[in-house]
Amino acid sequence: MSLHTDRPYLADMRDTARKVLRFTEGVDHERFLANEEKQWVVIRGIEVIGEASTKVSPERTPTCHGPRCAACGPS
């Protein structure tokens, strides 16, 4: 695949992450645990990102071998 083919999936992942951040902004851990809607938003966002990530070309998906893995960049 090319970047052209991957672009919609990458954009979907980015946009979903931004929505999750926007919808949970200012929500502390206690409020998050008490709010089923916020939990659902985060879970659904992870599902969407996970599904989109399976469509991205392997050459654009680094394999990570831990927190200090060279493929993942500096920690």
Secondary structure, DSSP 8 states (H G I E B T S, - for coil): --HHHHHHHHHHHHHHHHHHHHHTTT--HHHHHH-HHHHHHHHHHHHHHHHHHTTS-GGGS----STT-GGG---
